[in-house]
Amino acid sequence: MYAGWVSALMNGSVKALEVICDVNFLWTNSAGETRTKAQLMQGADSDELIYESWTSDSHRVRFYGNTAVLTCRDHLNVIVQGNSSSLEQETIAVFFRQDNSAWKLVSTQSTGFAVEGN
């Protein structure tokens, strides 16, 4: 589930994000900025933010009926408006499945940590 989200963002795939994200999706990134699904779609294939690499580890998933809560640590290299940056962040992602349909990403929130050398 989370790997699909990461892949869609890295590839700027509006189609994939449309399928993965719930209509009420809300993202709070490590800078504290929030984006709705509509805002995410508008900027998905933009050159303002380019993901050079994104790996994650320490995955832990807990299921509560039709809700899954994932926590992990992400390691990213990005270019934001032409400036390179390395990020580490703790992420919580909430997925929901209704009536045995596909899992949808409802919300994700990341908290950033300083990376040595930045």
N, C-alpha and C positions, 0 to 999 in steps of 0.2 A: 504494500500500500504506500508506504513512505517513499520507497525507491521510485515509484511511478511519479510522485510529486517532484522529487529531486530531478529526475530525468526530464520531465516536462518543463521545469524552470530553466534547466541548463540548455535545453534545445529551443527555448522560446516557443513551445508548441501550444498555441491557443486551443487547438482541437483537443489535445490531451487534457489540458487544464479544465476545459469545459466539462469533460467526462468525470474527472477526478473530484472537482470541487462542488460542494452543495450550493444551491442557489443562495443560501444565507451565509456562505463562507465569509470568515473574517480572519485576516492575518495581521498579527502585530509582530513586526520584525525587530531585530536586535537594537535598532536605533530608536525604538518606541513609536515608529510610524505605523498607522493602521491602513489596511487596504481591504476593500470589499472585493467580491468576485468580479464585478464590473470593472473596477479600477485595475485589478490584476490582469484582466484580459486586455485592457487598453495598452498596458506597458509590457506585456509578455515578450513581444518580438522587437522591442526597442533596443537601441544601442546604448542607452543611458546606463544600463546595468548589464554587464557581461559576466557570466559565471565561467571562470577558467577551469576550476576544479571544485569538487564537492564530495567529501567523504564523510561518513558518520560511523560512530561506534557506540558501544554501551547501550544498545537498544534494549528496551524493556517494554513489553506490551501487556496491558491488563484489560481483560474483557469484563464488561458489566452488561450482560444481556446483549442488546443490539448496539452497544457502544464500546469502542476500543480506544484506550488512551495509551499513546506511545510516548516514551521519553528517550532521548538520545543526546549525544554530543556530536555536533557538526564541526567540520574543519573546511573552510572555504577560502578560495582565492578568487577575488572579483576585481573587475574594473568598473569603477563608478565615475561616470562623466570624465573618462580619460585617466583617472588616477587608480593605480593598483593598490590593493589592500588584502591582507590576510585576516581572516576572522575565525574565532572559535566561539561557539555558542551552545548553550543548553537549550534544547527544544522540547516542547510539549505539543503533540498533535492529537486532535480528537477526531475520530472517524465514527460514522453512524450508518447503520444498515436498517432499512425499513422493509418489512414484509419479505425478507430473504432476497432483496434486490442487491445490487452491487454496493460495496462500501463507498461512502462519500466522505471527503475531507470537509469537516464542518469548521474547524478553527485550528490555527497554529500560532504559537507564541514562542519567541526566542529571546534569550538573555545573553548578551555578548560578554566576552572576557577579553582582556588585553592579550595580544600575542607579542612575544618578544621580537624586537626588531621593527615594530610598527611605530 
